[in-house]
Amino acid sequence: MHRITEFFVGLLFGLGLLLSGMTDPAKVLGFLDLFGAWDPSLAFVMGGAIAVGFFAFALARKRTTNFLGGALHLPKSTQIDKRLVLGGLTFGAGWGLAGFCPGPGIVSMASGEVKAVVFVLAMVVGMVIFEVIERSGWRQRAGA
């Protein structure tokens, strides 16, 4: 039952990305072009997502299990540190350069968009490099 629910939630998410235009790099880059031909329409998509997330997290904080009965694991850290800021900047730079973020990139890749395939492959390589660095303990030895 969980896999079926996961499938339909993912399908709904993907359809939402398609309908909102988040899978179109030109639309995303138009939104990021504040001093050119700025397209503010994605601000409404983000505003809607923030509103849904705000109420969903408020409800989730009052629960110990998800709606299907499984354990609910919410983030506990509220600390804004160097890693979070650098990760956010890296995410934003990648979004601005490619016009994709992970969800829309995967949806666009599934539709055969070559640029999205390159983006998702680069994202996966970056994730693997991060894991190798984390597991090696290099970060602790470097004093980061």
C-alpha positions as CSV (number, residue, x, y, z in Angstrom):
1,M,0.0,0.0,0.0
2,H,2.9,2.4,0.8
3,R,4.5,2.0,-2.6
4,I,1.2,2.7,-4.3
5,T,0.7,5.8,-2.2
6,E,4.3,6.9,-2.9
7,F,3.7,6.4,-6.6
8,F,0.5,8.6,-6.7
9,V,2.1,11.3,-4.5
10,G,5.1,11.4,-6.9
11,L,2.8,11.5,-9.9
12,L,0.8,14.3,-8.4
13,F,4.0,16.2,-7.7
14,G,5.3,15.7,-11.2
15,L,2.0,16.8,-12.7
16,G,2.0,19.9,-10.5
17,L,5.5,20.7,-11.8
18,L,4.5,20.3,-15.4
19,L,1.3,22.4,-15.0
20,S,3.1,25.2,-13.1
21,G,5.9,25.5,-15.7
22,M,8.6,24.5,-13.3
23,T,10.0,22.0,-15.8
24,D,10.6,24.6,-18.4
25,P,14.1,26.1,-17.9
26,A,13.2,29.2,-20.0
27,K,10.3,30.0,-17.6
28,V,12.6,29.4,-14.5
29,L,15.3,31.6,-16.0
30,G,12.7,34.2,-16.9
31,F,11.7,34.3,-13.2
32,L,15.4,34.7,-12.1
33,D,16.0,37.5,-14.6
34,L,15.0,40.3,-12.3
35,F,16.5,43.1,-14.4
36,G,15.4,41.8,-17.8
37,A,12.2,40.2,-19.0
38,W,11.1,39.1,-15.5
39,D,8.3,36.5,-15.4
40,P,6.8,36.7,-11.9
41,S,4.4,33.7,-12.4
42,L,6.6,31.2,-10.5
43,A,6.4,33.4,-7.4
44,F,2.7,32.3,-7.2
45,V,3.8,28.7,-7.5
46,M,6.3,29.1,-4.7
47,G,3.9,31.1,-2.6
48,G,1.3,28.3,-2.9
49,A,4.0,25.7,-2.0
50,I,5.0,27.7,1.0
51,A,1.4,28.0,2.2
52,V,0.8,24.3,1.8
53,G,4.1,23.5,3.5
54,F,3.4,25.9,6.4
55,F,0.1,24.2,7.3
56,A,1.3,20.7,6.6
57,F,4.3,21.1,8.9
58,A,2.1,22.7,11.6
59,L,-0.1,19.6,11.4
60,A,2.9,17.2,11.3
61,R,4.4,18.7,14.5
62,K,1.3,17.6,16.4
63,R,1.6,14.0,15.2
64,T,4.0,11.1,15.8
65,T,3.0,9.0,12.8
66,N,2.2,9.7,9.2
67,F,-1.2,9.2,7.7
68,L,-0.4,5.6,6.7
69,G,0.8,4.8,10.2
70,G,4.5,4.9,9.7
71,A,7.0,6.8,11.8
72,L,7.2,10.5,11.2
73,H,10.7,11.9,11.1
74,L,10.9,15.7,11.1
75,P,14.1,17.8,11.1
76,K,15.2,18.7,14.6
77,S,18.0,21.2,13.8
78,T,17.1,24.9,13.6
79,Q,20.8,26.0,13.3
80,I,21.8,28.0,10.3
81,D,25.5,27.1,9.8
82,K,28.1,27.5,7.1
83,R,27.2,24.2,5.5
84,L,23.5,25.2,5.1
85,V,24.4,28.6,3.6
86,L,26.9,27.1,1.2
87,G,24.5,24.4,0.2
88,G,21.8,26.9,-0.4
89,L,24.1,29.0,-2.5
90,T,25.2,26.0,-4.5
91,F,21.6,24.9,-5.0
92,G,20.7,28.5,-6.2
93,A,23.7,28.7,-8.5
94,G,22.8,25.4,-10.1
95,W,19.2,26.4,-10.4
96,G,20.2,29.7,-12.0
97,L,22.7,28.2,-14.5
98,A,20.6,25.2,-15.6
99,G,17.0,26.4,-15.0
100,F,16.3,23.2,-13.1
101,C,16.1,22.1,-9.5
102,P,16.0,18.4,-8.6
103,G,12.3,17.7,-8.9
104,P,11.7,19.5,-12.2
105,G,15.0,18.1,-13.5
106,I,13.9,14.5,-12.9
107,V,10.5,15.2,-14.4
108,S,12.0,16.8,-17.5
109,M,14.6,14.0,-17.8
110,A,11.7,11.5,-17.9
111,S,10.2,13.4,-20.8
112,G,13.4,13.1,-22.8
113,E,14.9,16.6,-22.3
114,V,18.6,16.2,-22.9
115,K,19.6,19.2,-20.9
116,A,17.7,17.7,-17.9
117,V,19.6,14.4,-18.3
118,V,22.9,16.3,-18.1
119,F,21.6,18.2,-15.1
120,V,20.4,15.0,-13.2
121,L,23.7,13.2,-14.0
122,A,25.7,16.1,-12.7
123,M,23.5,16.2,-9.6
124,V,24.0,12.5,-8.9
125,V,27.8,12.9,-9.4
126,G,27.8,15.8,-6.9
127,M,25.8,13.7,-4.4
128,V,28.3,10.8,-4.8
129,I,31.2,13.1,-4.3
130,F,29.6,14.6,-1.2
131,E,29.0,11.1,0.3
132,V,32.6,10.0,-0.4
133,I,33.9,13.2,1.4
134,E,31.5,12.7,4.3
135,R,32.4,9.0,4.8
136,S,36.1,9.6,4.4
137,G,36.2,12.1,7.3
138,W,38.1,14.6,5.1
139,R,35.9,17.4,6.3
140,Q,36.8,16.9,9.9
141,R,40.5,16.5,9.1
142,A,40.4,19.8,7.1
143,G,38.9,21.6,10.0
144,A,35.6,22.4,8.2
